[in-house]
Amino acid sequence: MDPPKPMIEIRVELVSDSHEDVPYADGSENSDNSGEEAADKVAEDGITRSAPEPGALTAKFKRRNSISLPAGLDNLAAVPEERGEEVSDRDSNSSADDDGSYTSSEDDGIAAKVPLRSARKKSVMPLPKLRLNDSELPDEFDERGFGGMDSPANSVTSINSLSSLLKEKLVMTFPGVLRRKRPREYKLKAFVCILFLCIVFLVGFAYIFYHQQVLQRAYFERIRFNKDERQMKVYSADGHEVISGELGVGLGGHSYPCLAKDNPGNGSVCLEWMRYARLVMRYELFDDEDVRCYHIKWQALSHHHHPTDCFDWSLGKGHWYGGGLAAGGAWPLEDGHIRMAPFVTGSIPEHAWANVLQRYFLNSKGVALIINNESPLYVDSTDDKKICIKARHDDFAYVYHKTDMPLLNYSICTAPDVKQLHSFLAETSLWDGIKETDLQAINSLLVEPVWQISANSPDQLTEEDVANITEEVVSFGYPAGSVLIDEFWQSSMGDLALDETRFPTFKDTVDIIHRRGFRIILTVQPFISTESVCFYEAVREGLLVNERGGEIPALTRYKNVLSAGVLDITKNHSSIWIQQKLKSLQQNYGVDAFYLDHGSTHDMPRYYQFDRQLTNPDEYKTLFTSRVAQSVPLFGVSGAVKRPQPPTFVSLPSFASDWRSLKLIIPAVLTYGIVGYPFLLSGPIGGGCQITSNLPDRELYIRWMQLATFLPTMSFQHLPSRYDPEVEKIAKGLLELRQAVVNPLLLKSVDEALNNGIPFARPLWMLEPLGQAAQTVDDEFSISDQIIVAPVLQQNSEEREIYLPNGVWKDGIDGSLRKGNRWIHHYKVPLDKVAYFVRMPNNTRF
């Protein structure tokens, strides 16, 4: 038989669901087990509790935060503050019964016999303060019980209210009940909330998917177009997005299929927005080259609507090149800002674009935009995340047009990579009409320098100056080349006759210059000064551009000429007149060729009127060049929107003599090469200072000369001998480097330029089409695919960062071998050196 279990006294307390101990009236904390646990324990052991006497509870167990019991039980015994104190008091005030249980003394108030618990303590939830309908009951309920519930005067309603209150509080006092029920309630609520969110997400996703995917019809292969929101996306062969944009920006209403008479057929898709615009899309596939082109044509149906399409060029959408040199000179284009302006030639930074343009934009993801020449094109990229093209008629650039409403006509072409696409789209008909003498002229310009002679005014340039410069070149051992004389060989711009006062024996001088190995080039313009001897003749013969709506010559200003007329080359007799003038100069003085200085569109009279309508004033350059080239040889032109027939070279913009201009040269050369102008005149070393001006900064002149050594042509306006002997020594070393290393590569690349339209100076992505660094480097370039050039373009700097494309490269300074596809940091470049690297075979051992 098991020995009798010792019995201890237990207090039955109401416990709240809070985990914090609530102090009793005397300051002690409740740390006993919950009433529920105690009851369960007693029930397990089968111990019978002794019933407390009604009056015993009012003696010591008086507690402010307890639930008051019926009358007569007001006195509550104090509870010890600490558990250890409670046990010690219990030991001193209680005695063991015969059955092994413990019975407390009368002072304890309540006696109960239970088996001794284990020593492990269990947390007990504190008692809540008595509240009714979220309001605390007054202290009288604690002190006097429940207002005398034992009184016969209490009604049944009061007893029922008390019962309901006690029932509510008892549920709250047993945490075990809540621990069993509340988690299940929370789980149910959480499940309902999650289910609701899932339903909302699925409904939203279905809505977006329906509008962005289901409504985006795949009209052609690899292109999707949402006709309601006019969102377009073009994909590559592997399913990656290569370009996206919004067509018909600002267009409202719904689209409808075009009428049969407006649909061109041939598989075209035609949509119309009533009274606003009509859209025609057509698809073309070039199977042999894996090139696809999507032709898009917007026709405005209202004078108030200007068709506008915008394309995303934010981060991760590839890099854009081409078009022309923008005002900021950014490479790639998205690094700069292009304000909304007509896409016509100008002078930077005064205008949005420079002197050479092509409606051709190329993206590094293998996609290109080609805009038709008949579209009155405006371009804008003031928003950093998109480039917009717009068709808009105005009263200057696009005053003449073939359609009454604006027409935006362009194509989007794609290929596996940017190099393949550019090779496919590049013009390859340069061989047409090339003579043997033309090829010799090209080779001569590539390997021989150009010696430019300029002045501030006519009286500062004489025949003697020309002869002395050529003699100085020969005496210092520089190679002979072409002597380019600016417009001051004539008395006034437009005379087209030699000033015999300053050039009395020019024919004899030309003969001497020819014997020294030089060619003589004269600069001519289509502008005729009002002070020229030819102006009266031009007005009488009707050779000039007239004011709009009249027969009066339209006047403008150009360079230092404040008032001049413009030769109307659209008139046949005007073309014949200038051809005869230039041919006479060639025959009388032995001039070798002419350089055409067209000016830009912004140099035209504000209200011009040609005899024959031109799409835009830039078309004037193309027509003027072709008419002059029919009678005399051309050395070069100052600007173009269509590549002239070789051997005519195209000039870079006229750069000022400063470091900012030096940084613009590489972006200009790369851009012009990309848009189809491989044969470039690089401009004078040191910038466009006049002959009587102070010399360019010494360091600037040296760094500029180092860069020009690797460009297609090398031009001097200030001889190196006019500096100190150290500069002259550096110049001779660079000329030797060009003859030994650069010229052979240039001559080797002529056939590639003529056959494939590939430029001599190339961006690094032509060597590494998928390289991220190669797509953004704007201060390096390659000659053919054999030399990487990395000149120093910062003032007071003798080091720079250099990126080498994939391969093995030989350092041009120290002869060491370097692996490609990586950056070289803090590469040292002394003032007398230029950084360049020559490609070596990939199996070269280090």
Buried (B, 14 or more C-beta within 10 A) or exposed (E): EEEEBBBBBBBEBBBBBEEEBBBBBBEBBBBBBBBBBBBEBBEEEEBEBEEBBEEBBBBBBBBBBBBBBBBBBBBBBBBBBEEEEBEEBBEEEBEEEEEBBBBBEEEBBBBBBBBEBEEEEEEBBBBBBBEEEEEEBEEEBBEEBBEBBEEEEBEEEBEEEBEEBBEEBEEBBBBBBBEEEEEEEEEEEEEEEEEEEEEEEEEEEEEEEEBBEEBBEEBBEBBBBBBEBBBBBBBBBEEEBBBBBBBBBEBEEEBEEBEEEEBEEEEBBBBBBEEBBBBBBBBEEEEEBBBBBBBBBBBBBEEEBBBBBBBBBEEEBBBBBBBBBBBBBBBBBBBBBBEEBBBBBBBBEEBBBBBBBBBBBBBBBBBBBBBBBBBBBBBBBEEEEBBBBBBBBEEBBBBBBEBEBBBBBBBBBBBBBBBBBBBBBBEBEBEEEBEEEBBEBBBEBBBBBBBBBBBEEBEBBBBEBBBEBBEBBBEEEBBBBBBBBBBBBBBBBBBBBBBEEBBEEBEEBBEBBBEEEBBBBBBBBBBBBBBBBBBEEBBEEBBBBBBBEEEEBBBBEBBEBEEBBBBBBBBEEBBEBBBEBBEEBBEEBBBBBBBBBBBBBBBBBEBBBBBEEBBBBBBBBBBBBBBBBEBBBBBBBBBBBBBBBBBBBBBBBBBBBEBEBBBBBBBBBBBBBBBBBBBBBBBBBBBBBBBEBEBBBBBBBBBBBBBBBBBBBBBBBBBBBEBEEEBBEBBBBBBEBBEEBBBEBBEEBBEBBBEBBBBBBBBBBBBBBEBEBBBBBBBBBBBBBBBBBBBBBEEEEEBBEBBBBBBBBBBBBEEEEBEBEEEBEEBEBEBEBBBBBBBBEEEEEE
